[in-house]
Amino acid sequence: MANRLPPLNALRAFEASARQLSFTRAAEELFVTQAAISHQIKALEENLGIKLFMRKNRALLLTEEGQSYYLDIKDVFNSLHEATERLLARGAKGAITVSLQPSFAIQWLVPRLNTFNLLHSDIDVRIKAVDQPENSLTEDVDLAIYYGRGRWSGIHAEQLHTEYLIPVCSPLLMSGKKPLDKIEDLANHTLLHDTSRRDWKRWFKHVDVRGGNVNHGPIFSHSAMVVQAAIHGQGVALAHSVLAKPDIDAGRLVCPFNDVLVSKNSYYIVCREQQLEIGKIAAFREWVLKTVSDEQELLEEGQIV
């Protein structure tokens, strides 16, 4: 004879309703409507052929059969809850592998990683630098940081920050023979390009200035390389605000102009939907999001650029 088990959702509705003696409170606990709870209870009673609840003086009461059934299954739900808590506790330790672009790893994550290590000494972070986001997580990766517009199917993606593109250069360039007092002075300097010339073209259009040498200057495949070229006085770069921040703070880069461009793309932290609440993954996600949020607040207050 095949095992006969009622639907799990109906059992959850019954356990919560019996414990709370209220369809309303059970609905709030399970994040559904009261009508949905009533429907599940009715379906369960029809499945079992037994009345489980009765109403008396506007109060919800268990029948004798309902009380007996509740006492039998409540320990099962408690065991499931405890098993899940133990699993999540184990998931809060161990190693996680994070995949991301080399530029973001070098300029942003690695300099800050010690803070995470101090907060979570029982989690070992393994960094996997990749030239191009794979847009789907491989089996050996727990989380990734992608650059784009957040349009990746099958994964949970959270935007890290608003991405600003800011002009930066070496302080030596500012004090050189060719002045950089106004935007038009960029016509006398080499422009450094990240991946393509598109961003500088958008920036000049944004500031409504013509005459920049947009169609000239070297193009770099990695954002970190653009920043390094600017540090060494090779020209003026239009850098990602987050990646340029450490060098601006250290005085290796300066911003000759305050005009910034909001990028159409941003960095996103991504993971599998079903692993969102695993302890170690949740801990790393929350740390990254809070760190970026704090820095974004400083940026918008004008303390970084």
C-alpha positions as CSV (number, residue, x, y, z in Angstrom):
1,M,0.0,0.0,0.0
2,A,1.4,3.4,-1.0
3,N,2.2,5.9,1.7
4,R,-0.6,8.5,2.1
5,L,0.6,11.9,3.0
6,P,-1.4,15.1,2.7
7,P,0.2,18.1,0.8
8,L,3.0,19.7,2.7
9,N,1.6,23.2,2.3
10,A,-1.7,22.1,3.8
11,L,0.2,20.5,6.8
12,R,2.1,23.8,7.3
13,A,-1.1,25.7,7.3
14,F,-2.7,23.3,9.8
15,E,0.3,23.3,12.1
16,A,0.6,27.1,12.3
17,S,-3.2,27.5,12.7
18,A,-3.4,24.9,15.4
19,R,-0.5,26.4,17.3
20,Q,-1.8,29.9,17.0
21,L,-5.5,29.0,17.1
22,S,-6.0,31.7,14.5
23,F,-6.1,31.6,10.7
24,T,-5.2,35.3,10.7
25,R,-2.0,34.9,12.7
26,A,-1.1,31.7,10.8
27,A,-1.4,33.7,7.5
28,E,0.9,36.4,8.8
29,E,3.4,33.9,9.9
30,L,3.4,32.1,6.5
31,F,3.2,35.3,4.5
32,V,-0.1,34.3,2.8
33,T,-3.6,35.5,3.0
34,Q,-6.2,34.3,5.5
35,A,-8.3,33.0,2.5
36,A,-5.3,30.9,1.5
37,I,-5.0,29.4,4.9
38,S,-8.8,28.6,5.0
39,H,-8.5,27.0,1.6
40,Q,-5.6,24.8,2.7
41,I,-7.4,23.7,5.9
42,K,-10.5,22.9,3.9
43,A,-8.5,20.9,1.4
44,L,-6.7,19.0,4.2
45,E,-10.0,18.1,5.9
46,E,-11.4,16.8,2.6
47,N,-8.2,14.9,2.0
48,L,-8.4,13.2,5.4
49,G,-12.1,13.0,5.6
50,I,-12.0,14.4,9.2
51,K,-13.0,17.8,10.7
52,L,-10.0,19.4,12.3
53,F,-11.3,22.8,13.5
54,M,-14.6,24.2,14.9
55,R,-15.7,27.7,15.7
56,K,-17.3,28.5,19.1
57,N,-18.2,32.0,20.3
58,R,-16.1,33.5,17.4
59,A,-13.0,31.5,18.7
60,L,-11.1,28.9,16.7
61,L,-10.9,25.6,18.4
62,L,-9.4,22.2,17.5
63,T,-11.7,19.2,17.4
64,E,-10.6,16.1,19.4
65,E,-9.2,14.6,16.2
66,G,-7.5,17.9,15.3
67,Q,-5.9,18.2,18.7
68,S,-4.6,14.6,18.5
69,Y,-3.2,15.2,15.0
70,Y,-1.5,18.4,16.0
71,L,0.2,16.8,19.0
72,D,1.5,14.1,16.6
73,I,2.9,16.3,13.9
74,K,4.2,19.3,15.9
75,D,7.3,17.4,16.9
76,V,7.9,16.6,13.2
77,F,7.9,20.3,12.3
78,N,10.1,21.1,15.3
79,S,12.6,18.5,14.0
80,L,12.5,20.0,10.5
81,H,13.1,23.5,11.9
82,E,16.0,22.3,14.1
83,A,17.6,20.3,11.2
84,T,17.4,23.4,9.0
85,E,19.0,25.6,11.7
86,R,21.8,23.0,12.1
87,L,22.4,23.0,8.3
88,L,22.5,26.8,8.1
89,A,24.9,26.9,11.1
90,R,27.2,24.5,9.3
91,G,26.9,26.6,6.2
92,A,28.1,29.6,8.1
93,K,31.6,28.1,8.2
94,G,34.1,26.8,5.6
95,A,35.3,28.2,2.3
96,I,33.5,30.2,-0.4
97,T,34.8,30.9,-3.9
98,V,34.1,34.3,-5.4
99,S,34.5,34.9,-9.1
100,L,35.0,38.5,-10.4
101,Q,36.9,40.6,-12.9
102,P,40.6,41.2,-12.1
103,S,40.3,45.0,-11.9
104,F,37.5,44.8,-9.3
105,A,39.5,42.2,-7.3
106,I,42.7,44.3,-7.3
107,Q,41.3,47.7,-6.9
108,W,38.3,47.1,-4.6
109,L,37.9,43.7,-3.0
110,V,41.5,42.6,-2.1
111,P,42.3,45.9,-0.2
112,R,39.2,45.5,1.9
113,L,39.2,41.7,2.4
114,N,41.0,41.8,5.7
115,T,38.0,43.5,7.2
116,F,35.8,40.6,6.3
117,N,38.4,38.1,7.5
118,L,38.4,39.8,10.9
119,L,34.6,39.6,11.1
120,H,34.4,36.1,9.9
121,S,37.6,34.2,10.8
122,D,35.9,30.8,10.2
123,I,35.2,31.6,6.5
124,D,38.0,31.2,4.0
125,V,37.5,33.3,0.9
126,R,38.9,32.0,-2.4
127,I,39.2,34.5,-5.2
128,K,38.8,33.5,-8.8
129,A,39.7,36.3,-11.2
130,V,38.2,36.0,-14.6
131,D,38.5,38.3,-17.6
132,Q,34.9,38.2,-18.6
133,P,31.8,37.3,-16.4
134,E,30.5,33.9,-17.4
135,N,26.9,35.0,-16.8
136,S,26.2,31.6,-15.2
137,L,27.8,30.3,-12.0
138,T,29.9,27.3,-12.5
139,E,29.9,24.5,-9.9
140,D,33.1,25.7,-8.2
141,V,31.8,29.2,-7.6
142,D,29.5,30.3,-4.7
143,L,29.2,34.0,-5.5
144,A,30.3,36.3,-8.3
145,I,30.6,40.0,-9.0
146,Y,29.4,40.8,-12.5
147,Y,29.6,44.1,-14.4
148,G,26.6,45.0,-16.6
149,R,22.9,45.9,-16.3
150,G,21.7,43.1,-14.0
151,R,20.0,41.1,-16.8
152,W,21.1,37.6,-16.0
153,S,18.6,34.9,-15.9
154,G,18.5,32.2,-13.3
155,I,20.6,33.9,-10.6
156,H,19.9,36.4,-7.8
157,A,21.6,39.8,-8.6
158,E,21.9,42.8,-6.3
159,Q,23.3,46.1,-7.6
160,L,26.3,47.2,-5.5
161,H,26.2,51.0,-6.2
162,T,25.6,53.7,-8.7
163,E,28.6,53.7,-10.9
164,Y,30.2,57.1,-11.7
165,L,32.8,57.8,-14.4
166,I,35.2,60.5,-13.3
167,P,38.1,62.2,-15.0
168,V,41.4,61.4,-13.1
169,C,45.1,62.1,-13.7
170,S,48.4,62.2,-11.9
171,P,49.1,65.3,-9.8
172,L,52.2,65.7,-11.8
173,L,50.1,66.3,-14.9
174,M,48.2,69.1,-13.2
175,S,51.5,70.9,-12.4
176,G,53.1,70.3,-15.8
177,K,53.6,72.6,-18.8
178,K,50.1,72.1,-20.2
179,P,47.5,73.5,-17.8
180,L,44.3,71.6,-16.9
181,D,42.3,74.6,-15.6
182,K,39.2,74.1,-17.8
183,I,37.6,71.2,-19.7
184,E,38.8,72.6,-23.0
185,D,42.4,72.0,-21.9
186,L,41.8,68.3,-22.3
187,A,42.4,68.9,-26.1
188,N,46.1,69.2,-25.2
189,H,46.3,65.9,-23.3
190,T,46.1,62.2,-24.1
191,L,42.9,60.6,-23.2
192,L,43.1,57.1,-21.8
193,H,40.3,54.7,-22.7
194,D,38.7,51.7,-20.9
195,T,37.8,49.0,-23.4
196,S,36.4,51.5,-26.0
197,R,36.2,55.2,-26.7
198,R,32.5,55.3,-26.0
199,D,32.7,56.6,-22.4
200,W,34.8,59.6,-23.2
201,K,32.4,60.5,-26.0
202,R,29.4,60.3,-23.6
203,W,31.3,62.4,-21.0
204,F,32.1,65.2,-23.5
205,K,28.4,65.2,-24.7
206,H,27.3,65.3,-21.0
207,V,29.4,68.4,-20.3
208,D,28.5,69.9,-23.7
209,V,32.1,70.6,-24.7
210,R,33.7,69.9,-28.1
211,G,37.3,69.6,-29.2
212,G,38.5,66.7,-27.0
213,N,40.9,64.1,-28.7
214,V,38.3,61.4,-28.2
215,N,39.3,59.4,-31.3
216,H,42.9,59.2,-30.1
217,G,44.8,57.7,-27.1
218,P,45.4,54.1,-26.0
219,I,42.7,51.6,-25.2
220,F,43.1,49.2,-22.3
221,S,41.2,45.9,-21.8
222,H,41.2,46.2,-18.0
223,S,40.0,49.1,-15.9
224,A,43.0,48.6,-13.5
225,M,45.4,49.2,-16.4
226,V,43.7,52.5,-17.2
227,V,44.1,53.6,-13.6
228,Q,47.8,52.6,-13.6
229,A,48.4,54.5,-16.8
230,A,46.9,57.6,-15.3
231,I,48.9,57.3,-12.1
232,H,52.1,57.2,-14.2
233,G,51.2,60.4,-16.0
234,Q,50.4,58.9,-19.4
235,G,47.2,60.9,-19.8
236,V,43.8,61.6,-18.4
237,A,41.5,58.6,-17.7
238,L,37.7,58.4,-17.3
239,A,37.8,56.0,-14.4
240,H,35.2,54.0,-12.4
241,S,34.7,55.9,-9.2
242,V,34.9,52.8,-7.0
243,L,38.0,51.5,-8.6
244,A,39.8,54.9,-8.6
245,K,38.9,55.7,-5.0
246,P,42.0,54.0,-3.3
247,D,44.4,56.0,-5.5
248,I,42.5,59.2,-5.0
249,D,42.6,58.7,-1.3
250,A,46.3,58.1,-1.4
251,G,47.0,61.2,-3.6
252,R,48.2,59.2,-6.5
253,L,45.3,60.5,-8.6
254,V,43.4,63.8,-8.6
255,C,40.2,64.8,-10.3
256,P,40.8,67.9,-12.5
257,F,37.1,68.5,-13.0
258,N,34.0,67.8,-10.9
259,D,31.9,66.7,-13.8
260,V,30.9,63.1,-13.4
261,L,29.0,60.8,-15.7
262,V,26.5,58.1,-14.3
263,S,27.4,54.9,-16.0
264,K,24.7,52.7,-17.6
265,N,26.4,49.7,-16.1
266,S,27.1,48.8,-12.5
267,Y,28.7,46.0,-10.5
268,Y,26.4,43.4,-9.1
269,I,26.9,40.6,-6.6
270,V,25.2,37.4,-7.7
271,C,24.5,34.0,-6.4
272,R,22.1,31.1,-6.9
273,E,18.6,31.8,-5.6
274,Q,18.5,28.5,-3.6
275,Q,21.7,29.4,-1.8
276,L,20.8,32.9,-0.9
277,E,20.4,32.2,2.8
278,I,23.3,29.8,3.4
279,G,25.2,31.3,6.2
280,K,28.7,31.9,4.7
281,I,27.2,33.2,1.4
282,A,24.8,35.5,3.2
283,A,27.6,36.8,5.4
284,F,29.8,37.7,2.4
285,R,26.9,39.3,0.5
286,E,25.8,41.4,3.4
287,W,29.4,42.5,4.1
288,V,30.0,43.6,0.5
289,L,26.6,45.4,0.3
290,K,27.2,47.3,3.5
291,T,30.7,48.2,2.6
292,V,29.7,49.5,-0.8
293,S,26.7,51.4,0.7
294,D,28.9,53.2,3.3
295,E,31.3,54.3,0.6
296,Q,28.5,55.3,-1.8
297,E,27.2,57.6,0.9
298,L,30.6,59.3,1.2
299,L,30.8,59.6,-2.5
300,E,27.4,61.3,-2.8
301,E,28.4,63.7,0.0
302,G,31.3,64.7,-2.1
303,Q,34.0,63.4,0.2
304,I,35.6,61.0,-2.3
305,V,35.6,62.9,-5.6
